[in-house]
Amino acid sequence: MSLIEKIKNLSKENFEETIRIRRHIHQNPELSFCEFETAKFIASELKGIGLNPEEGVAGTGLVAIIEGKNPNKKVIALRADIDALPILEDNNKEYKSKNEGVMHACGHDVHTSSLLGAARILFALREEFEGSIKLIFQPAEEKAPGGASLMIKEGVLENPKVNNIIGQHVAPNIPVGKIGFREGMYMASTDEIYMRIIGKGGHGAAPHQAIDPILVASHIIVALQQIISRNRNPSFPSVLTFGKFIAEGATNIIPNEVYIEGTFRCMDETWRAEGKEKMKKMAEGMAEAMGAKCEFWIEKGYPFLQNNPELTQRMRTATSEYIGQENIVDLDLWMGGEDFAFYSQKVDACFYRLGTRNEDKGIISGVHTPTFDIDEDALALGPGLMAWLAIKELSQD
């Protein structure tokens, strides 16, 4: 029996177990940096396989190593994120979240169960490959500064040193059974913008006696959009979006201040720095010119994510061998952010998408929505494919 057939058979044998794991994690979601019970559960599962995980990495992260023959020859890392989102689930499923207001709405339960399934396969086949596979269960992908950055600081890519890293993410826009790849630049950097526009409150009938922060803030928001459209290099996509605007006035009350939150995303580090500086100067200058004051600050987020072209091409070829070329789709640039990008800045990386959509079953909701779910048939593919990709990459000279 060929190695690929052994992997597929093991994946099939473990399918129900992988679903059990996914449903348990989905029912018991925990927010970023608070994944204490999730980490205990993962540790128990890894020990049940026969591994000895390192716990408490970056707080709630775990690392385990599967050694094949000649374990120092090469090291491939597989990563899954384990945190959930502050969303109230609106699904009527037996595995619905038990933690009200917390939900695995981004598929991290799928990522974790897939990696645990891959670990089971790889451990069973450890005499069939040379090198080592490092399993990274990472906390806090959803919250800055990102668990990836913290795990890197604590040496997750060292001892043993990782040659390449592979990550998987659910794709509710891709049909189940298909896998998406993109070489080169793929996902955007993410920075959080905060502004407080301070004016002078007053009666709505006497605006001349006030300094209206709503009017000032409105001018600033429009002007900031013009910075993006008129200054960035059109070769690199860029997005500026404001999602929160709080002005505690009334029909006849001009408030003292306005509070604003937004996100700035791009795919060029030079423009990323320039754009933020231009926005800060513009906002502060306009507010001053209109008699108000602007407090402008930025929380630096994740860098852009870049898939190493050579590694990604090898992963695409290996996936074609596993599921057939007809089941591979090309991914578009995506302005979403991912802290897997931190890994991609340090070692050659490949971040691909696992199709989870099934319109016939009504599984069509996007990530970060209360009705997000997956076709669990994706778990018949995810673990085996991860195991196959890791072994194939270990075989590369």
N, C-alpha and C positions, 0 to 999 in steps of 0.2 A: 504494500500500500504506500502510495506517495505521501510526502509530508503534508501537502495541501489537503489531501483527502483525510489524513489523520486530524488535522485542525478542524475541518468541517464536521467530522464525526463527533469530536469532542464538544464543539460548539452546539451541535444538535442535542447531545446528551445533557449538556448543562443549561439548555434553554429555559426550562421551567424554573431552575434554581436562579438564573439571572433575573427572570421576571419577579420572583419572590423578593430578591434583594432590591430591585428597583421600586417595587410597591412599598416595601418597608421604609425605604429612604423617603419616598414621596409622601407617605403618611406622617412622617416625623421630620419636617423641614426645620432648619435653624438658620438664622441670619448670619451674615458675615462676621467673622471673629467670635461667633458664639456656637460653633458647631461641635459642642462637647460630646453630646450623645452620639452624633453622627460619627465622630472620630472613634469613639469606643466601639461602635458597631463595625466600622471598617477594620479596626484592629482585630476584633474577634474573628471576622471572616478571613483575614489574611493568616492568622494563626491556625485557623481551621484547615487552610490549604497546606500548611507546613512551613510558612514563612515567619520571620521574626522582625516585625516592623519597628522602625524607629518612630516613636510617638513624640508629640509636643513640638514639632518643627514649626516655627512661626506661630506658635500658640496651639493650633488645633490641626496642623498638617501632619501627614505621615509619609514615610519613605520606606520602601522595601526593595530588596534586590534579589533577582532570580539569576543564579549563576549557572551557565552552561559549561561545557568543556572549555578549557583554556580561558577562564573567566576574565583575564586581564587583556585579552586581545582587542576588544572593542566594547563600548558601552552605549546602549541606546536607551533613552528615557521615554516613557509613556506618561502622559499627564492627564489627570481628571480634576475638575473643580468640584467642591462639595457643598457650597453654601446655597441658600435660597433667597427669595425676594420678599419684601414687605407688601404682599398682595393677598387679598381675600379670595380664595379659590371659589369658582362658580361652576364646578363640575359635579355631576351626580354619579360618582364612581365609588366602588367599594374601597378604593385606596385613596380617597380624598384626604387632603391634609387634616390632621387632627389639631394642628396648632393654628387657631384662628388668626387670620391676618398675615400668615406666613405661608409661602407656597413655592414649590419648585416649578416656577413659571418660565425658566430658561433652560430646562433640561439637564441640570447638573446631576439629578438623580439617575438619568440615563448615562451620562458620562462616567459616573462612579460605578454603576453596576456593570457597564461595559468593560471598564478597566479591571474590576474584580473578576469578571468572566474571562478576560484575556489572561489574567494572572493564573487562574486555574488551568487553562490550556497550556500556558508556557511552562508552568511548574511540572506538568505531566510530561512535557516533551523536552525537558532540560538536557537530556543526553543526546538530543538531535541537533543541537546548534552549539557554536563556539561563541564565547563572549558573555556579556552580562546585560540584563535588562533591568533598568531602574524604574520602579513604579512610584509616581509622584501623585499623592492625593492632596490637593492644594486648597486651603481655605480662602475665603474672602475675595473671590474674583469680582464680585459686584460692588465692592466698596474701596475707594482710594485709601491708602496708596497701592492696594492690590496685594493679595497674598503671594503672587509670583515674585514681586520685588523683594518681599521679606524673606521668602524661602531662598532666593538667590543670595541675599546677604548672609544667610546662615549656612551657605555652602552646599545647597542642594545639587548644584552642577559639578561638584567636586567630590573626591573621596568615595567612590572612584569618579574620575573626570568623565563627563558625558561628551560623546562625540556628536550626536545628533539627538533632537527631541521631536516627538510626534504628538499631536493633539487632535482630538475629535470633538465636533460640536454638532448638536442636532440642527436640522434644517427643515422647518415646517413648510417651506415653499418647494421642497424637492420630494417627489414620490418615494415612498418606502421601497427599499431594494436598490436605490441608486445612491451614488457617492459623488460629491462635488469637489473639484480641485481648482486652484488658481496659482500660477507661478508668479513670483515677484511680489510687488506691493499688493496688499489685499484689504486690510482694515485700517481705520484712521486713528490718529492720536486723539486723546480726549482730555480737554481741560474744562474746569468748571468756573464760570464767571459769576461774580456777585457784585451788586451795586446797591448803594443806599443814596438816594437823592434827597437832600435835606433842603427844604424851603421854609416858608412861613405860612402857617395855616390862617384861615380866615373864613368869613361868610361868603357863600357862593354868589351873593348879590353884589359883593364888593371886591372883585378880584384885584382891583388896583391897589388895595390895601394889603394884599398878600403876595407871596411868591409861590406860584402854583407848581408844586413838584411833579404833578401828573403831566402838565404841559411840558415841563423841562425833560422829564423822562421819555416822553413820546418822541420829542425831537432827537434825543440821544439814541434811542433804539433805531430810528430810521437812518440816522447818520452812520451808525456802526455797520449797518447792512451795506451801506455804500462803500465803506472801507474794504469789505470783503469783495464786492463785485468790481471795484476799480483798482485794487492794488495787488491782488494775488496773481501769480503765474497761472494762466488758464490751463497749463499742462497738468496741474495738481489740483484735484478737487478740494473744496473747502466748504464748511457749513457753519453758520452761526445761527443758533436758535435760542429764543427766550421762552421759557416754559412757566415762569412764575412772575406775577406782577401784583404786588399787594399795596393798595392805597386805602387806608382806613378812614375814608371820608364818607360823605352822604350826598343826597341830592342838593343840599344847600350848605355843605361843609367842604372847604378845601383843606385837605390834611396837611400836617407838618412835613411828612416825608413819604417816600415811596421805596419799597424794597423789591429788587429784581434778581432773578436767578436765570442763568442760561448755560449753554454749552458751546464750545468752540472746537471744531474738529477739522483736521487737515492731514495731508500725506507728504509734507515737506517740513523738515525741522527748522530750516532757515526762516521760512514764512511763518511757521508756528511762533517763533520768538518775535519776529517783526510785527506780526498781526496783533499780538497781545499788547505790545508796547504802543502801537498806533491807537488801539481801542482805548487804552487807559488815558492817553493824552487827549484824545478827542472827547471822551466823556467828561473828564475833569474840566477841560477848557470850555466846553459848551455850557456846563452847569455854572461855572463862574461868570461867563458872559451874560447869562440870564439871571444873575443875582442869587443863584443857589450854590450848593456845595455837593460834590459827588465823592463818596467814598467807594473806591473801585479796587477790588482784590480778586485774585485768581488762585484757585487751587490746581496745581499741576497734576495732571492725570497720567494716563498710560501713553507710551509712544506708539507710533504706527507699527502695524504688524506686517512683516515681510516674510514670505515663504521663499526659502532658498530654491532657486530654479532647478538646480541639478538634483537635489534631494526630492523635490516635489515631482519631478519627472520620473524618478525611480519609483516613487510611491504610486504614481498614476499607472505605470507599467505593471507593478506588482498587483494593484487592484484589478486591472484588466485580466490578469491571470486568474484572480480569485472569483470575479463575478461577471467577466466579459466586458469588452469595450463598450457595448451598447448600453451599459448601465452606469457609465461615467458621464457626468455633465460638467460643463465649464462654468465657473463662478464669475460673477461680475464684481467690480470694486464695491465695497460695502463701507459706508461711513459709520457703521457701528464700531465700538471699541472693545478690546479684549486684553486682559492683562497677560495673556500668553505672549503678547508682543514683547514683554521684558525678556523672555527666554530667547525669542527670535533675534534680539539685539546682542546676545551673548554667544549662541551656538547656532549651527545650521538647523533650521526648523521647518516643519511642515504641519500646517493646520488645515484640516479638511472637514467637509460637511457630510453628516449622515442623514439621509432622507428619512423623514418620519411622517410624511403627509399621506392621507388616504381619504379622498373625497367621498368614496362610496360609504365609508364608515362615519362621515361627518367630521373627520379630524383635519381641520383646516385653520385653526386659530394660530396666530403668531405668538412668538415668545413675548414675555413680559405682559401677557394678558391673562385675565382671570379664568378664561376657558381653555388655556393651552393644555394640550395633551399630545400623546404620540400613539401611532400604531405600534404596538409592542412587537410586531414582526420585525421591527428594526433591530431588536435585541437578538434576533437569530443571525444577524449579519455583523453587528458592531463588534462584539468580543472576538470572534474569529478573525475578522479582518485586521484588527489591531495586532493580534498575535502574529498573523502572517506578515504584516508589514515590518514588525520588529525583527522577526527572524530573517526576512529577506535583506533587510538593511545590515544586519550583522554579517551577512555573507559577502558584503561588498568589501573589496580590498581598499 
